[in-house]
Amino acid sequence: MRTEQPQAIYLKDYQAPEYLIDETHLTFELFEDHTLVHAQLVMRRNPAHGDGLPALVLDGQHLELLSVQLDDQALSPSDYQLDADSLTLHPSAERFTLDTSVRIHPESNTALEGLYKSGKMFCTQCEAEGFRKITYYLDRPDVMSVFTTTVIAEQHRYPVLLSNGNPVGSGPAEDGRHWATWEDPFMKPAYLFALVAGDLWCVEDSFTRQSGREVALRIYVEPENLDKCEHAMVSLKKSMRWDEEVYGREYDLDIFMIVAVNDFNMGAMENKGLNIFNSSCVLARAETATDAAHQRVEAVVAHEYFHNWSGNRVTCRDWFQLSLKEGFTVFRDAEFSADMNSATVKRIEDVAYLRTHQFAEDAGPMAHPVRPDSFIEISNFYTLTIYEKGSEVVRMVRTLLGAEGFRKGSDLYFERHDGQAVTCDDFIQAMEDATGADLTQFKRWYVQAGTPRLAVSEAWDEQAQRYSLTFRQSCPATPDGREKLPFVIPVEMGLLDAAGNDLPLHLQGEAAAQGTTRVLSVTEAEQTFVFEGLTAKPLPSLLRGFSAPVKLSFPYDRDQLMFLMQHDSDGFNRWEAGQQLAVQVLQELIEQHQRGEAFHLDPRLIAALGTVLGDESLDPAMVAEMLSLPGEAYLTEISEVADVDAIHAARDFARQQIAEQLHTALWDRYQANREVSRSTPYVASAEHFARRGLQNIALSYLMLTGKPDVLAATLEQFEHCDNMTERLTALAVLVNSPFSAEREQALQAFAEHFKDNPLVMDQWFSVQAASTQPGGLARVKALMQHPAFTLKNPNKVRALIGAFAGQNLVNFHAADGSGYRFLADLVIELNALNPQIASRQLAPLTRWRKYDAARQALMKGELQRILDSGALSSDVYEVVSKSLA
């Protein structure tokens, strides 16, 4: 049992650092069985704290201290205090130089924080608090320093030596070793430090900035991956140009580097000038990466590059302000992706993900505001709330201020705070000062947890020709127990006439109508807006573009939803109307299953999807999105008590009916698109993504009919396509089909062909882990014995364990609790290897309140077993203890 519980850290207790570090000089001596780190810190008393010389407390974990010098004076152990987490010294002057030498062991660092080895490569991950595992330091984001780094290693094993900034020198050293020195001229906190050493090959290009200066671009990979970098390089150049054009932000160093790493806890890291990427977020080629993977690479490359300003040049004062950089940058990369692809489809994808996963987080034990009040382990707060909801908060600011006002605000923010560590309040203040807006009430989005609910009712006064919409906002209780005050909720909306045309919007009290789409700012618990000058009762189109992250309810009937699907001028709301229609129909099927009745599907859903399928004028990507039924995870999230088996049975039945009743239309669209695929080389572009997306969802429906011609088409696509998107879809269709012989042959052929490609094998694991065919847990356990799987690699864990527990709900939530026991066992094992990954696998168990009493008891029992298992990391302890509270 744990004898000492980790203590919470509170925002209210924040204090500026007692000391500052002006210069950081690091020397790394890399060896196979250890690394020596020599640090020279040029420090001074923080003038903001006034007089006196308090103790200097440096952060440090898992370090073997070899020597300490203060202003060239060697210190003995009696001159300092050393414990497991810190080194405490007593400076005698306001300015001083501190030298330390430590020994660390990256070769045995399975947590993948600080300096560690990924295969034969040395690399780092210092966000949030990894630098303290490298050397003694003030490891906090508001201590910014200029870094000079020298790396020394064996030249044969590690010919490439990289760090932040610009290269300033290199040369041979004794005993077959060599050195390289890098200098970063920009002040940065320690979390942005990076080092890489390895036998790497490089893809080079360049970019000419608007100012005329040229930037060298380099992507470093292991030799076998050299042919998978072109898409990332193109994405990088697009990102650089977009940031100049849309935000006026130029890159500031002479060189920008990306390194692909196989073992990485996150997606990528924006270290100044040297971005370290999970290989899954940088390597992409038609034969080995899906369209979704290509889009992810483009988005992640953009995200990390955009951080150069929204995160690096202007960083966060403390980790409670994490969304200051992450939410803002997610918004920026989403807008970039929207410009590069279909804006409507991008918005649909983002909202679907937000509502399925972030809304569930808001409703769970780990619910927290966009700016948390406290945390035990900061790694647990790299959450959907910080990133995705934080992005929505920035989006709402842009909606309220308009594009021009938002650009003025962002310009002022970057100019005012360049080189500083600041807060979410500073961001909002810049927006206010640039536009004159008052965002005082809006800031509640930063401090109140939970997903607001917005119930809307209507009233029609035919005699006065007035139409009223009344909005009532509320927010469910969250674990913090804080009273929820009214938010500012921007509701973009329109009104449709009987022909589906947008009507002019004339609000009561205004001199005239102001366009056909406008933003209503809902600021009160109950608020009514009255529209005048209407000749007939309109149909409202509410929350266009999902203008606020809320749960909206309006009493649409199914005929009205079908009408909106056909006529709404807002593409997002056309999709949303289809989703609402599908939810109503699916919930009816769920209730039929629970009553033991035979299924009866409302024919209006089939009719609506048939209309969409037959509309050749629609973007194929939009058609594919509208054909996709709400997922089981989303149906679970919107249920008061989720009936896993009923949800699965209802959705399966609906999909079967769609496949059978729309077979001809689906077959025609599939054949037409597949014919284009056969005759057109692969292109990673929005148009081609759209065509393949429609082709593949049509195939997934068609296979449900079990017809021999569909099986033949699936095998043809699997065997003769030129890209991973079509091949993986065909494999997934086979894996979920009744054709067992063909399924096993395809799985074996796929694994044999791609056995030497780790990222493709991850997809092979995921397809099988997510299969809802009976025996899911047994398949996952068997796959864990496969030579390509290891618990030490986060990508493998996510691909197999994460896919099973997070996507395969009907198998994971088996009534006997076997899925829960399996996940708990793995969390206990992972806790000792990699606490970050262990805690992130816990999410399915933390949502035990969503399920029936029997499953609740089983899930809580496994959480308690984890808690009782022994000494837990702070990562796992925080999630488990809050889940059981």
Salt bridges, closest charged atoms under 4 A:
ASP13 OD1 - LYS12 NZ 3.42
GLU18 OE1 - ARG45 NH1 2.70
GLU18 OE1 - HIS49 ND1 3.80
ASP22 OD2 - ARG44 NE 2.85
ASP22 OD2 - ARG95 NH1 4.00
GLU23 OE1 - HIS25 NE2 2.85
GLU29 OE2 - HIS38 NE2 2.64
GLU32 OE1 - LYS117 NZ 3.30
GLU32 OE1 - ARG157 NH1 3.71
ASP33 OD1 - HIS34 ND1 2.81
ASP59 OD2 - ARG132 NH2 3.69
GLU64 OE1 - ARG103 NE 2.94
GLU107 OE2 - HIS105 ND1 2.86
GLU113 OE1 - LYS133 NZ 3.04
GLU127 OE2 - LYS325 NZ 2.84
GLU129 OE2 - ARG132 NH2 3.63
ASP139 OD2 - ARG132 NE 2.98
ASP142 OD1 - ARG140 NE 2.66
GLU154 OE1 - ARG157 NE 3.01
ASP184 OD2 - LYS188 NZ 2.93
GLU204 OE1 - ARG218 NE 3.42
ASP205 OD2 - LYS237 NZ 3.22
ASP227 OD1 - LYS228 NZ 3.50
ASP227 OD2 - ARG285 NH1 2.01
ASP243 OD1 - ARG332 NH1 2.85
GLU244 OE1 - ARG241 NH1 2.57
ASP252 OD2 - LYS272 NZ 2.67
ASP252 OD2 - ARG313 NH1 2.66
ASP254 OD1 - ARG213 NH2 2.89
GLU270 OE2 - HIS307 NE2 3.91
GLU270 OE2 - LYS325 NZ 2.76
GLU287 OE1 - ARG285 NE 3.09
ASP291 OD2 - ARG692 NE 2.79
GLU298 OE2 - LYS238 NZ 3.78
ASP318 OD2 - ARG317 NE 2.63
GLU326 OE1 - HIS303 NE2 3.13
GLU326 OE1 - HIS307 NE2 3.05
GLU326 OE2 - LYS325 NZ 2.59
ASP333 OD2 - HIS303 ND1 2.73
GLU335 OE2 - ARG395 NH2 3.06
GLU335 OE1 - ARG398 NH2 3.36
ASP350 OD1 - LYS346 NZ 3.07
ASP362 OD2 - LYS389 NZ 3.18
ASP373 OD2 - ARG482 NH2 2.99
GLU392 OE1 - ARG347 NH2 2.73
GLU404 OE2 - LYS408 NZ 3.84
ASP411 OD1 - ARG249 NH2 3.82
ASP411 OD1 - ARG407 NE 2.84
ASP418 OD2 - ARG313 NH2 2.63
ASP425 OD2 - ARG371 NH1 3.25
ASP425 OD1 - LYS443 NZ 3.49
ASP433 OD2 - ARG416 NH1 3.00
GLU458 OE2 - LYS537 NZ 3.07
ASP480 OD1 - LYS484 NZ 3.58
ASP502 OD1 - ARG544 NH2 2.88
GLU510 OE2 - ARG518 NH2 2.91
GLU526 OE1 - ARG472 NE 3.34
GLU532 OE2 - ARG466 NE 3.52
ASP559 OD1 - ARG604 NH1 3.36
ASP568 OD1 - ARG544 NH2 3.05
GLU576 OE1 - ARG355 NH2 2.62
GLU588 OE1 - ARG558 NH1 3.45
GLU597 OE2 - ARG595 NE 2.81
ASP602 OD2 - ARG558 NH1 2.66
ASP602 OD2 - ARG604 NH2 2.92
GLU632 OE2 - HIS648 ND1 2.70
GLU637 OE2 - LYS551 NZ 3.23
ASP645 OD2 - ARG855 NH2 3.43
ASP652 OD2 - HIS648 NE2 3.28
GLU675 OE1 - ARG678 NH2 3.01
GLU716 OE2 - ARG674 NH2 3.05
GLU716 OE1 - ARG678 NH1 3.24
GLU719 OE1 - HIS720 NE2 3.99
GLU726 OE2 - ARG674 NH1 3.29
GLU744 OE2 - ARG743 NE 3.54
GLU752 OE2 - LYS755 NZ 3.08
ASP762 OD1 - LYS796 NZ 2.72
ASP825 OD1 - ARG865 NH2 2.88
ASP852 OD2 - ARG855 NH1 2.80
GLU862 OE1 - ARG865 NH2 2.70
GLU878 OE2 - LYS882 NZ 3.00
